[in-house]
Structures are given as structure tokens and as C-alpha cells.
Amino acid sequence: MAIHQVGNELPETVALCGSRPTDVKPGGKEKEDLTGRDRLVSNVLYSWGTYLVFIVAGFIMPRMIDRRLGQDLLGIWDFAWSLVSYFELIQTGIGSSVSRYVARCRAMGDAHGVNCIVSSATCLLGVGTLLVMGLTVLIAFLLPQLFGERLGESVIEAQWVVLFLGASLCARILLGAFNGVLTGCHCWALHNINTSVWHAMTVAWMVLALLLGGGLWMLAAIVFVGEVLAGVTRTILAYRICEHLRLRPSFVRWQTIADAFVFGGKTLLPSVSQILLNQATSILIVGYLGPAALALYMRPQSLIRHVTILTSRMATILTPTASALQSAANLEGIQELLLTSVRYSFYMAAPIVLVLIVFGGPVMQLWMGPHYADGLVPAILAAGFLMVMVQTPVRTILAGLNAHGRAGMGELVASVGSIVAAVLALGTLRWGLAGIALAITLPLALMNIVYLPVLIRRHIGLPVTEYFLSVAVKPAVHILPFAACLAGARVMFHARPLIGLISGGLAGTAMLAAIYWRYVLPNRIKIWVFGSPRKLMQLTGLSGAGEVTG
């Protein structure tokens, strides 16, 4: 992307785009950390904390739909989302390019470039919104011809659900560039708080609608209204954070659109892979086994998805930071960022995966009831997606370096292989849900174990052996006592798995918490926990002045 240097705009633009000072220059001027490294920990914590809303909603809504409307309609709800989720690819690619280029332009003092990328991206997303709305109407119109036999008498309601869900994605896509403004300014806290607050309100309205006897189409209409309100609020926040932000046709540049499109295209490859795989799997299950089987499959997959999103929320924050580090030619900083983030992904994902492997059946029974208490599918999905979750920061950091094309292509090839294997598992071998879970996860696991480390060595200069030793040895050792507690409880309470889940989980979590506090948590979090009283005293003038670390 062309860089337009506007020297006089740098101090003002930086001050208005959400950076916070890290030290003071001679003469009293504040120096800014435009890489966002000073806020990585707080941004991750905000991201995870606000995502709790989505986790709670993910547990509440499927159970309520299942109890109020039935398992078949729950499967139709999942199926409708699977049809329209393809359209979110448009925002994913362009929004990520806005985030990267906003961070890069700010780091280089290019205020004009920020307006160019936001205006150009919004123009591109506007065209995408019209395309998505047309495709949504087409899919809803063709639904009776394509799946009328499987959907039965619910086909009309399914059409309305598809229309409203597609319209909600149109609202998200149209205003998607303002996501990039907030994240490119490293204001992840505002971005996540806005998203989670509106999602919580949407879920509350959906629960009320179900209690009052509403159907699926009403739930989809509520999702649409909530998305519109969230997008409008996000736009207002972007203008408040970056006060000199301007959205004008005069800032639209064809070269900027081309650069954003190329970068977004490379970013799209992993998203295409995930959506293609997820939605193709849903269509295959509905086609071969019916909507009720899809509801059985989607519940453990949704648990894996929540863990994946938690790692993604940490990893996505790294893209603008890696871009800013690249602009300063700081290779050592990029290497440290990569190793630390992948290690923390391992620390976060592995315990949850172990619970699903050992106690997947009891977890599903506790959540959804005895009809969902199949432990084999959760165990296969959890084990198969472990390396996908752990390696998520690799892809986002490569995106920050604009070197993520090969990683995306590798994931796309693996996803196509998974779909082919799934067709064989269902259509030829008749393996059922466990077979499709194995077919889907195996190619992706191999790609993340074998191919991604090669890209790391090529682009960042870390040897494969050194990389694995740095990111895997310590987490494996620290998590081993937790695994032993789960396995011991499973053996001891074999006839009473729910008792085993509770006792093993409590004992293992206590040990894991002590180990994580001693060896894993960053010092900044420990200081924040124990330093709050001292900080409060300093801020209120009750103690002497001193440095406060947050």
C-alpha cells in the first residue's frame, strides 16, 4: 500500500487513536508504544473476559431451543447458520487488512493512509454487502427445492431464518472496516466490550422470545436487530477513538483497494477452509443422517469452537503488533512474540482438551441431557483439533508480516482433504458421527504438526526442533498432574462418571491453578492482583510517589 507521510499530523493523530504513553521524552512530550506490546496482556484478558458472554450463551441457547422447540428445530437452526456463514468471509479478509494497515500507518505517522484504507475498505465492503443480500435471497428461495424433503413442514420457517441471519451478516459486513479501526489502534477492550454487551442483550431478548412462545424466525429477527445496533455503536466508537478519521469518496484509492484485496485474500484462505469444512460437514450430516444427527454432532463441536475462539482472540491481537514490529525490523521481538503466544495457547487449550477426552460423555450429559451423552465424538474432536488451536498464533503473526499465503493454502488443502475423507466416512464406509469426526480432524492435525513449523523456519528463522522444544516441553510437564487427576478419577469412579468428573476436575484444577500461578502467569498479572491496594494508595495520595506497574 502506498504510504503518504503527513509529518504535522503525527502527534495529533497518535494522541487521538487510543495509544497510551509508556514513557516521557525530554521536554515533557509523551512517547507512545505504537506496537501495542504494552497492552497485549490487558487486551488478551479483556478479550477472554468479554467472550465469557458468548460461552454462557452457547450453553444456554441450544439447550433452550432443544427443550422449547425440539431437537429437529435445533438442527435446522444450526443448518441455517451453516448456509449463511459463508458470507462472513468477505468481512474477515477485508477487516483484517484494515487492522494491519491502520496499525502500520499509525506506526509510521501516516494519518492520510488511515483514512484511505478505511474509506477504500468500506467501499469494497459495500459492494460485498449487496452481493451477500442477493445470495441470501437466492438461497432462501431454493431451500424447498434443495432440502425440502429433509426439512419437512419446517421449510417455510427455515427460509425466514436464513433471510434474517443473512441480513444480520450484511449489517456486520457493511460496517466491518470500523472493526479494523478499533483493533488497528490496539483498542481491543472497547471492541470486545461492545460486541459482548450487544450479544448479551441479544441473547436475553432471544430467551424472552422463547419463554413467550416465539419460534425460530423470531430468534433470527432478534439476531438481526442486535447486529445492527452493535455495528452502529462500533462505528461511533471508532470515530471517538480516532477523532480525525474521515470516511469520504475522495479517500478511496484503487491501489489501496487492490492491496487490501490481495492481503485480505491471503487472510481469507484459513477462514475459507474453516467455513468450507464446517458447513460442508453440516450439509453432509443433514443429507445422510438428518437434522437430529446434526444437533448431536454440533454440540461437542461447539465446545471445541469456544476453545478455538479463545485462542483466536489472543492470536488476532498479535497481527497489528507483528506488523508494527516488522516496520521497525525487530526480528527478535517477533520471535519472542511467536514463542510466547504459542506456549500460552498450549497452556490454555490442553486442559480443556483433556477434560473432553477423558470425560466428554459426562460433560455432554450434564449440559444437554442423556440423549447427547456420547463421549467418543467429543474425544476425537478435542484430540484432533488440539494442534489447530495451539498453532493459531502462528497464522496471525504470519498475517502481520504479510507472509500468511502459504499457511492459508496449506490449511485449505487440508480442509479439502478432510471433506473428501468425510464423504468416504459417511457415504461409503457408513462410520457415522465418530467416523466423520476422525475424517475431519486428521488432515488438519497433520498440516499443523508438519507444515506450519517449516513456514516458521522460513519466515521467522526458528529451527523446527528448537520451536517444538520451546513451546511444548514446559506446558506438557506443567499439565501432567492435571491429566493424572482426571485419569485417576475416571478409573476410580468408572460406574459414576459424573462424580468422577466433579472430583477429578476439582482436584486437578486446584493443582493446575497452583502450578500456573507459580510458573505460567505473567508477572504483570501477579502485580495487578497484589498491587491494587498500593496503586490505589498512590493514586489517592496516601503514600509516596513511586512507579506503578500495571
VEXDREN-2710 file (C-alpha; in Angstrom, 1 decimal):
% VEXDREN-2710
k/r/px/py/pz
1/MET/0.0/0.0/0.0
2/ALA/1.3/3.4/-0.8
3/ILE/2.4/5.4/2.2
4/HIS/1.5/9.1/2.4
5/GLN/3.6/10.8/5.1
6/VAL/2.0/13.7/6.8
7/GLY/4.5/15.0/9.2
8/ASN/2.4/17.6/11.1
9/GLU/-0.4/15.1/11.7
10/LEU/1.6/12.5/13.6
11/PRO/1.3/13.9/17.2
12/GLU/-2.3/14.7/16.9
13/THR/-3.4/11.5/15.2
14/VAL/-1.5/9.3/17.6
15/ALA/-3.0/11.1/20.6
16/LEU/-6.5/10.6/19.2
17/CYS/-6.2/6.9/18.2
18/GLY/-6.1/5.2/21.6
19/SER/-2.4/4.8/22.4
20/ARG/-1.3/5.3/25.9
21/PRO/2.1/6.7/27.0
22/THR/4.9/4.4/28.0
23/ASP/7.5/7.0/29.0
24/VAL/8.3/10.7/28.7
25/LYS/10.6/12.3/26.2
26/PRO/12.8/15.3/27.2
27/GLY/10.7/18.5/27.1
28/GLY/7.6/16.8/28.6
29/LYS/6.3/15.1/25.4
30/GLU/4.9/11.7/25.9
31/LYS/6.4/8.8/23.9
32/GLU/3.9/6.2/22.6
33/ASP/4.2/2.5/22.1
34/LEU/2.6/2.1/18.8
35/THR/3.2/-1.6/18.6
36/GLY/0.7/-2.3/21.3
37/ARG/3.0/-4.6/23.2
38/ASP/2.4/-2.6/26.4
39/ARG/-1.2/-3.6/26.3
40/LEU/-1.0/-7.2/25.0
41/VAL/-1.8/-8.8/28.4
42/SER/-4.7/-6.4/29.2
43/ASN/-6.1/-6.8/25.7
44/VAL/-6.0/-10.6/25.9
45/LEU/-7.6/-10.5/29.3
46/TYR/-10.4/-8.2/28.1
47/SER/-10.9/-10.4/25.1
48/TRP/-11.2/-13.5/27.1
49/GLY/-13.3/-11.9/29.8
50/THR/-15.8/-10.5/27.4
51/TYR/-16.0/-13.8/25.5
52/LEU/-17.5/-15.4/28.6
53/VAL/-20.8/-13.9/27.4
54/PHE/-20.6/-16.0/24.2
55/ILE/-19.6/-19.1/26.2
56/VAL/-22.6/-18.7/28.6
57/ALA/-24.9/-18.0/25.6
58/GLY/-23.5/-21.0/23.8
59/PHE/-24.5/-23.2/26.7
60/ILE/-27.9/-21.6/27.3
61/MET/-29.4/-21.1/23.8
62/PRO/-29.0/-24.7/22.4
63/ARG/-30.5/-26.2/25.5
64/MET/-33.4/-23.8/25.5
65/ILE/-34.1/-24.3/21.8
66/ASP/-33.9/-28.1/22.3
67/ARG/-36.3/-28.0/25.2
68/ARG/-38.8/-25.5/23.8
69/LEU/-38.8/-26.3/20.1
70/GLY/-37.3/-29.8/19.8
71/GLN/-34.1/-31.4/18.5
72/ASP/-35.2/-31.2/14.9
73/LEU/-35.6/-27.4/15.0
74/LEU/-32.3/-27.1/16.9
75/GLY/-30.7/-28.9/13.9
76/ILE/-32.5/-26.5/11.5
77/TRP/-31.1/-23.5/13.4
78/ASP/-27.6/-25.0/13.1
79/PHE/-28.2/-25.7/9.5
80/ALA/-29.4/-22.2/8.7
81/TRP/-26.3/-20.7/10.2
82/SER/-24.1/-23.1/8.2
83/LEU/-25.7/-21.9/5.0
84/VAL/-25.2/-18.1/5.6
85/SER/-21.8/-18.3/7.5
86/TYR/-20.0/-18.5/4.1
87/PHE/-20.8/-14.8/3.6
88/GLU/-18.8/-13.7/6.6
89/LEU/-15.7/-14.5/4.6
90/ILE/-16.0/-11.0/2.9
91/GLN/-15.7/-9.1/6.2
92/THR/-13.0/-11.4/7.5
93/GLY/-10.5/-10.8/4.7
94/ILE/-11.0/-7.0/4.3
95/GLY/-11.4/-6.3/8.1
96/SER/-8.0/-8.0/8.8
97/SER/-6.3/-5.9/6.2
98/VAL/-7.8/-2.7/7.7
99/SER/-6.4/-3.7/11.1
100/ARG/-3.0/-4.4/9.8
101/TYR/-2.7/-1.3/7.7
102/VAL/-4.1/1.0/10.3
103/ALA/-1.5/-0.2/12.8
104/ARG/1.2/0.1/10.2
105/CYS/0.2/3.6/9.1
106/ARG/0.0/4.9/12.6
107/ALA/3.4/3.4/13.5
108/MET/4.8/5.3/10.5
109/GLY/2.9/8.5/11.2
110/ASP/0.7/8.3/8.1
111/ALA/-2.7/9.8/9.1
112/HIS/-3.8/10.2/5.5
113/GLY/-3.1/6.5/4.9
114/VAL/-5.5/5.5/7.7
115/ASN/-8.4/7.4/6.0
116/CYS/-7.5/5.9/2.7
117/ILE/-7.6/2.3/3.9
118/VAL/-10.8/2.8/5.9
119/SER/-12.6/4.6/3.1
120/SER/-11.4/2.1/0.4
121/ALA/-12.3/-0.9/2.5
122/THR/-15.8/0.4/3.3
123/CYS/-16.4/0.9/-0.5
124/LEU/-15.3/-2.6/-1.1
125/LEU/-17.4/-4.0/1.8
126/GLY/-20.5/-2.0/0.5
127/VAL/-20.3/-3.9/-2.8
128/GLY/-19.9/-7.2/-0.8
129/THR/-23.0/-6.4/1.2
130/LEU/-25.1/-6.1/-1.9
131/LEU/-23.7/-9.4/-3.1
132/VAL/-24.4/-11.2/0.2
133/MET/-28.0/-9.9/0.3
134/GLY/-28.7/-11.2/-3.2
135/LEU/-27.2/-14.6/-2.4
136/THR/-29.2/-14.8/0.8
137/VAL/-32.5/-14.3/-1.0
138/LEU/-31.4/-16.8/-3.6
139/ILE/-30.6/-19.5/-1.0
140/ALA/-33.8/-18.9/0.9
141/PHE/-35.8/-19.2/-2.4
142/LEU/-34.0/-22.5/-3.4
143/LEU/-34.3/-24.1/0.1
144/PRO/-37.5/-26.0/-0.6
145/GLN/-36.1/-27.5/-3.8
146/LEU/-32.7/-28.5/-2.3
147/PHE/-33.7/-29.7/1.2
148/GLY/-37.5/-29.7/1.3
149/GLU/-37.6/-33.5/1.9
150/ARG/-35.3/-33.3/4.9
151/LEU/-36.7/-30.1/6.4
152/GLY/-40.3/-31.3/6.0
153/GLU/-43.1/-28.9/7.3
154/SER/-40.4/-26.6/8.8
155/VAL/-39.1/-25.5/5.4
156/ILE/-41.0/-22.1/5.4
157/GLU/-39.7/-21.2/8.8
158/ALA/-36.2/-22.2/7.7
159/GLN/-36.5/-19.8/4.8
160/TRP/-37.3/-16.9/7.1
161/VAL/-34.4/-17.9/9.4
162/VAL/-32.0/-17.9/6.5
163/LEU/-33.2/-14.4/5.4
164/PHE/-32.9/-12.8/8.8
165/LEU/-29.5/-14.4/9.6
166/GLY/-28.2/-13.4/6.2
167/ALA/-29.4/-9.8/6.8
168/SER/-27.6/-9.8/10.1
169/LEU/-24.3/-10.7/8.4
170/CYS/-25.0/-7.9/5.8
171/ALA/-25.1/-5.4/8.7
172/ARG/-21.9/-6.8/10.1
173/ILE/-20.1/-6.7/6.7
174/LEU/-21.2/-3.2/5.8
175/LEU/-19.6/-1.7/8.9
176/GLY/-16.8/-4.1/9.1
177/ALA/-14.0/-1.6/8.4
178/PHE/-14.6/0.1/11.8
179/ASN/-13.6/-3.2/13.5
180/GLY/-10.2/-2.7/11.9
181/VAL/-10.0/0.9/13.2
182/LEU/-10.5/-0.2/16.8
183/THR/-8.2/-3.1/16.6
184/GLY/-5.6/-1.3/14.5
185/CYS/-5.5/1.3/17.3
186/HIS/-5.0/-1.6/19.7
187/CYS/-8.3/-0.8/21.4
188/TRP/-9.3/-4.4/21.7
189/ALA/-11.0/-3.8/25.1
190/LEU/-13.6/-1.4/23.5
191/HIS/-14.1/-3.6/20.5
192/ASN/-14.7/-6.7/22.7
193/ILE/-16.9/-4.9/25.3
194/ASN/-19.1/-3.5/22.6
195/THR/-19.5/-6.9/20.9
196/SER/-20.2/-8.8/24.1
197/VAL/-22.6/-6.3/25.6
198/TRP/-24.8/-6.3/22.5
199/HIS/-24.5/-10.1/22.2
200/ALA/-25.7/-10.5/25.9
201/MET/-28.7/-8.2/25.2
202/THR/-29.5/-10.2/22.0
203/VAL/-29.4/-13.5/23.9
204/ALA/-31.6/-12.0/26.7
205/TRP/-34.2/-11.0/24.1
206/MET/-34.0/-14.5/22.5
207/VAL/-34.6/-16.2/25.8
208/LEU/-37.6/-13.9/26.4
209/ALA/-38.9/-14.7/23.0
210/LEU/-38.7/-18.5/23.6
211/LEU/-40.4/-18.1/27.0
212/LEU/-43.2/-16.2/25.3
213/GLY/-43.6/-19.0/22.7
214/GLY/-41.7/-17.5/19.8
215/GLY/-40.3/-19.6/17.0
216/LEU/-37.0/-19.8/15.1
217/TRP/-37.9/-17.0/12.8
218/MET/-38.3/-14.6/15.8
219/LEU/-34.9/-15.6/17.2
220/ALA/-33.3/-14.9/13.8
221/ALA/-35.1/-11.5/13.6
222/ILE/-33.7/-10.6/17.1
223/VAL/-30.2/-11.5/15.9
224/PHE/-30.6/-9.1/13.0
225/VAL/-31.6/-6.2/15.2
226/GLY/-28.8/-6.9/17.7
227/GLU/-26.2/-6.9/14.9
228/VAL/-27.4/-3.6/13.5
229/LEU/-27.2/-1.9/16.9
230/ALA/-23.8/-3.4/17.6
231/GLY/-22.5/-2.1/14.3
232/VAL/-23.8/1.4/14.8
233/THR/-22.2/1.6/18.3
234/ARG/-18.9/0.2/16.9
235/THR/-18.9/3.0/14.2
236/ILE/-19.5/5.7/16.9
237/LEU/-16.6/4.3/19.0
238/ALA/-14.2/4.3/16.0
239/TYR/-14.9/8.0/15.4
240/ARG/-14.4/8.8/19.0
241/ILE/-11.2/6.9/19.3
242/CYS/-9.7/8.2/16.1
243/GLU/-11.2/11.7/16.1
244/HIS/-9.6/12.7/12.7
245/LEU/-11.0/9.6/11.0
246/ARG/-12.8/10.6/7.8
247/LEU/-14.9/8.4/5.5
248/ARG/-15.1/10.1/2.1
249/PRO/-15.2/9.0/-1.5
250/SER/-12.2/11.3/-2.2
251/PHE/-10.1/9.0/0.0
252/VAL/-10.9/5.9/-2.0
253/ARG/-7.9/4.6/-3.9
254/TRP/-7.9/1.8/-6.4
255/GLN/-4.4/0.8/-5.4
256/THR/-5.4/0.7/-1.8
257/ILE/-8.4/-1.5/-2.6
258/ALA/-6.1/-3.8/-4.6
259/ASP/-3.6/-4.0/-1.8
260/ALA/-6.4/-4.7/0.8
261/PHE/-7.9/-7.2/-1.5
262/VAL/-4.6/-9.1/-2.0
263/PHE/-3.9/-9.1/1.7
264/GLY/-7.4/-10.0/2.6
265/GLY/-7.4/-12.8/0.0
266/LYS/-4.5/-14.4/1.8
267/THR/-6.2/-13.9/5.1
268/LEU/-9.3/-15.4/3.7
269/LEU/-7.7/-18.8/3.0
270/PRO/-7.8/-20.1/6.6
271/SER/-11.3/-18.7/7.0
272/VAL/-12.5/-20.2/3.8
273/SER/-11.0/-23.5/4.9
274/GLN/-12.8/-23.4/8.3
275/ILE/-16.2/-22.3/6.9
276/LEU/-16.0/-24.7/4.0
277/LEU/-15.2/-27.6/6.3
278/ASN/-17.8/-26.7/8.9
279/GLN/-20.6/-26.0/6.5
280/ALA/-19.8/-28.9/4.2
281/THR/-19.8/-31.2/7.2
282/SER/-23.2/-29.8/8.3
283/ILE/-24.7/-30.3/4.8
284/LEU/-23.3/-33.9/4.6
285/ILE/-24.7/-34.8/8.0
286/VAL/-28.1/-33.4/7.2
287/GLY/-28.0/-35.1/3.8
288/TYR/-27.0/-38.5/5.1
289/LEU/-28.3/-38.6/8.7
290/GLY/-30.8/-35.8/9.1
291/PRO/-31.1/-32.6/11.2
292/ALA/-31.3/-34.5/14.6
293/ALA/-27.9/-36.1/13.9
294/LEU/-26.5/-32.6/13.2
295/ALA/-27.7/-31.4/16.6
296/LEU/-25.9/-34.3/18.2
297/TYR/-22.7/-33.5/16.3
298/MET/-22.8/-29.7/16.7
299/ARG/-22.9/-29.7/20.5
300/PRO/-19.3/-31.1/21.1
301/GLN/-18.1/-29.2/18.1
302/SER/-19.4/-26.0/19.6
303/LEU/-17.4/-26.7/22.8
304/ILE/-14.3/-27.1/20.6
305/ARG/-15.2/-23.9/18.8
306/HIS/-15.3/-22.0/22.0
307/VAL/-11.8/-23.1/22.9
308/THR/-10.6/-22.3/19.4
309/ILE/-12.1/-18.8/19.6
310/LEU/-10.4/-18.2/22.9
311/THR/-7.0/-18.9/21.3
312/SER/-8.0/-16.9/18.2
313/ARG/-8.9/-13.9/20.3
314/MET/-5.5/-13.9/21.8
315/ALA/-3.8/-14.6/18.5
316/THR/-5.7/-12.0/16.5
317/ILE/-4.4/-9.3/18.8
318/LEU/-0.9/-10.2/17.6
319/THR/-1.4/-9.3/13.9
320/PRO/-1.1/-5.5/14.3
321/THR/1.7/-5.9/16.8
322/ALA/3.7/-8.1/14.5
323/SER/3.1/-5.6/11.7
324/ALA/4.4/-2.7/13.8
325/LEU/7.4/-4.8/14.9
326/GLN/8.1/-5.6/11.2
327/SER/8.1/-1.9/10.4
328/ALA/10.9/-1.5/13.0
329/ALA/12.8/-4.5/11.6
330/ASN/12.6/-6.1/15.1
331/LEU/13.0/-9.9/14.2
332/GLU/14.0/-10.8/17.8
333/GLY/10.8/-9.2/19.1
334/ILE/8.7/-11.2/16.5
335/GLN/10.4/-14.5/17.5
336/GLU/9.7/-13.8/21.2
337/LEU/6.1/-12.9/20.4
338/LEU/5.6/-16.1/18.5
339/LEU/7.1/-18.5/21.1
340/THR/5.3/-16.9/24.0
341/SER/1.9/-16.8/22.3
342/VAL/2.1/-20.4/21.1
343/ARG/3.2/-21.6/24.5
344/TYR/0.2/-19.8/26.2
345/SER/-2.1/-21.3/23.6
346/PHE/-0.9/-24.7/24.7
347/TYR/-1.4/-23.8/28.3
348/MET/-4.9/-22.7/27.7
349/ALA/-6.2/-25.4/25.2
350/ALA/-4.6/-28.6/26.6
351/PRO/-6.5/-28.8/29.9
352/ILE/-9.9/-28.3/28.3
353/VAL/-9.0/-30.9/25.6
354/LEU/-8.0/-33.4/28.3
355/VAL/-11.4/-33.0/30.1
356/LEU/-13.2/-33.7/26.8
357/ILE/-11.0/-36.7/26.0
358/VAL/-11.5/-38.3/29.5
359/PHE/-15.0/-37.1/30.4
360/GLY/-16.6/-36.0/27.1
361/GLY/-19.7/-38.1/27.6
362/PRO/-20.4/-36.9/31.2
363/VAL/-19.9/-33.3/30.1
364/MET/-22.4/-33.6/27.3
365/GLN/-24.9/-35.4/29.6
366/LEU/-24.5/-32.7/32.2
367/TRP/-25.1/-30.0/29.6
368/MET/-27.7/-31.3/27.2
369/GLY/-29.1/-34.4/28.8
370/PRO/-28.8/-38.2/28.4
371/HIS/-29.6/-38.2/24.6
372/TYR/-26.3/-36.3/24.0
373/ALA/-24.1/-38.4/26.3
374/ASP/-21.8/-39.8/23.6
375/GLY/-18.2/-39.5/24.8
376/LEU/-16.4/-40.7/21.6
377/VAL/-17.2/-37.8/19.3
378/PRO/-16.1/-35.1/21.8
379/ALA/-12.9/-37.1/22.5
380/ILE/-12.0/-37.4/18.8
381/LEU/-12.8/-33.7/18.0
382/ALA/-10.8/-32.5/21.0
383/ALA/-7.7/-34.5/20.3
384/GLY/-7.8/-33.8/16.6
385/PHE/-8.2/-30.0/17.0
386/LEU/-5.6/-29.6/19.7
387/MET/-2.7/-28.7/17.4
388/VAL/-5.0/-26.5/15.3
389/MET/-5.8/-24.4/18.4
390/VAL/-2.2/-24.4/19.7
391/GLN/-0.8/-23.2/16.3
392/THR/-3.3/-20.4/15.9
393/PRO/-0.8/-17.6/16.8
394/VAL/1.5/-18.8/14.0
395/ARG/-1.1/-17.9/11.4
396/THR/-1.9/-14.5/12.8
397/ILE/1.7/-13.4/13.3
398/LEU/2.5/-14.5/9.7
399/ALA/-0.5/-12.3/8.7
400/GLY/1.1/-9.4/10.5
401/LEU/4.2/-10.0/8.4
402/ASN/2.1/-10.3/5.2
403/ALA/3.6/-13.8/4.8
404/HIS/0.5/-15.9/5.5
405/GLY/-0.4/-17.0/2.0
406/ARG/1.3/-20.4/2.1
407/ALA/-0.1/-21.1/5.6
408/GLY/-3.6/-20.4/4.3
409/MET/-3.1/-22.5/1.2
410/GLY/-1.9/-25.4/3.4
411/GLU/-5.0/-25.2/5.6
412/LEU/-7.2/-25.0/2.5
413/VAL/-5.7/-28.2/1.1
414/ALA/-6.0/-30.0/4.4
415/SER/-9.7/-28.9/4.7
416/VAL/-10.4/-30.2/1.2
417/GLY/-8.8/-33.5/2.2
418/SER/-11.0/-33.6/5.3
419/ILE/-14.1/-33.1/3.3
420/VAL/-13.2/-35.9/0.9
421/ALA/-12.5/-38.2/3.9
422/ALA/-15.8/-37.2/5.4
423/VAL/-17.7/-38.1/2.2
424/LEU/-16.0/-41.5/2.3
425/ALA/-16.7/-42.0/6.0
426/LEU/-20.4/-41.2/5.6
427/GLY/-21.2/-42.3/2.1
428/THR/-19.0/-45.4/1.6
429/LEU/-17.9/-46.7/5.0
430/ARG/-21.0/-45.7/6.9
431/TRP/-19.0/-44.9/10.0
432/GLY/-21.5/-42.4/11.5
433/LEU/-20.6/-39.4/13.6
434/ALA/-17.5/-40.8/15.1
435/GLY/-16.1/-41.6/11.7
436/ILE/-16.8/-38.1/10.3
437/ALA/-15.1/-36.6/13.4
438/LEU/-12.0/-38.6/12.7
439/ALA/-12.0/-37.9/9.0
440/ILE/-12.3/-34.1/9.6
441/THR/-9.6/-33.7/12.2
442/LEU/-6.8/-36.0/10.9
443/PRO/-5.7/-34.0/7.8
444/LEU/-5.8/-30.7/9.7
445/ALA/-3.7/-32.1/12.6
446/LEU/-1.0/-33.3/10.2
447/MET/-0.9/-29.9/8.5
448/ASN/-0.3/-28.1/11.7
449/ILE/2.3/-30.5/13.0
450/VAL/4.3/-30.9/9.8
451/TYR/3.8/-27.9/7.5
452/LEU/3.5/-24.9/9.8
453/PRO/6.8/-25.4/11.6
454/VAL/8.5/-25.3/8.2
455/LEU/7.0/-22.0/7.4
456/ILE/8.1/-20.7/10.8
457/ARG/11.7/-21.6/10.0
458/ARG/11.5/-20.0/6.6
459/HIS/9.9/-16.7/7.6
460/ILE/11.0/-16.1/11.2
461/GLY/14.2/-18.1/11.4
462/LEU/13.3/-20.6/14.1
463/PRO/14.5/-24.2/13.6
464/VAL/11.8/-26.8/13.8
465/THR/13.3/-28.7/16.7
466/GLU/14.0/-25.5/18.7
467/TYR/10.5/-24.4/18.1
468/PHE/8.8/-27.5/19.4
469/LEU/11.1/-27.7/22.4
470/SER/10.4/-24.1/23.3
471/VAL/6.6/-24.2/23.0
472/ALA/5.7/-27.8/24.1
473/VAL/8.0/-29.2/26.8
474/LYS/7.2/-26.9/29.7
475/PRO/3.4/-26.9/29.1
476/ALA/3.4/-30.7/28.9
477/VAL/5.3/-31.0/32.2
478/HIS/3.1/-28.5/34.0
479/ILE/-0.2/-30.0/32.8
480/LEU/0.8/-33.6/33.6
481/PRO/-0.6/-33.6/37.2
482/PHE/-3.9/-32.3/35.9
483/ALA/-4.1/-35.2/33.4
484/ALA/-3.2/-37.7/36.2
485/CYS/-6.0/-36.4/38.3
486/LEU/-8.6/-36.8/35.5
487/ALA/-7.4/-40.3/34.6
488/GLY/-7.3/-41.4/38.2
489/ALA/-10.9/-40.1/38.8
490/ARG/-12.1/-41.8/35.6
491/VAL/-10.7/-45.2/36.8
492/MET/-11.9/-44.8/40.4
493/PHE/-15.4/-43.7/39.5
494/HIS/-15.9/-45.7/36.4
495/ALA/-19.5/-46.6/37.3
496/ARG/-20.3/-43.0/38.3
497/PRO/-18.7/-40.8/35.7
498/LEU/-20.4/-37.5/36.8
499/ILE/-18.9/-38.0/40.3
500/GLY/-15.6/-38.7/38.6
501/LEU/-15.8/-35.5/36.5
502/ILE/-16.5/-33.4/39.6
503/SER/-13.9/-34.9/41.9
504/GLY/-11.2/-35.2/39.3
505/GLY/-11.9/-31.8/37.9
506/LEU/-11.8/-30.1/41.3
507/ALA/-8.6/-31.8/42.4
508/GLY/-6.9/-31.3/39.0
509/THR/-8.0/-27.7/38.8
510/ALA/-6.5/-26.9/42.3
511/MET/-3.2/-28.4/41.3
512/LEU/-3.2/-26.7/37.9
513/ALA/-4.0/-23.3/39.5
514/ALA/-1.1/-23.6/41.8
515/ILE/1.3/-24.6/39.0
516/TYR/0.0/-21.9/36.7
517/TRP/0.4/-19.2/39.3
518/ARG/3.9/-20.3/40.2
519/TYR/5.3/-20.9/36.7
520/VAL/2.9/-19.6/34.0
521/LEU/1.1/-16.4/34.7
522/PRO/2.9/-13.2/33.6
523/ASN/4.3/-11.0/36.4
524/ARG/2.1/-8.2/35.2
525/ILE/-1.0/-10.2/36.3
526/LYS/0.5/-11.0/39.7
527/ILE/1.4/-7.4/40.3
528/TRP/-2.1/-6.4/39.2
529/VAL/-3.6/-8.8/41.7
530/PHE/-1.4/-7.9/44.7
531/GLY/-0.5/-4.4/43.7
532/SER/-4.0/-2.9/43.6
533/PRO/-4.1/-1.6/47.2
534/ARG/-0.7/0.0/46.8
535/LYS/-1.7/1.5/43.5
536/LEU/-4.9/2.9/45.0
537/MET/-3.0/4.5/47.8
538/GLN/-0.6/6.1/45.4
539/LEU/-3.4/7.4/43.2
540/THR/-5.2/8.9/46.2
541/GLY/-2.0/10.5/47.5
542/LEU/-1.9/8.4/50.7
543/SER/1.6/7.2/50.1
544/GLY/4.8/8.5/48.5
545/ALA/5.1/8.8/44.8
546/GLY/6.6/5.8/43.0
547/GLU/6.4/3.8/39.9
548/VAL/3.2/1.8/39.4
549/THR/3.3/-1.1/37.1
550/GLY/0.0/-2.2/35.6
END
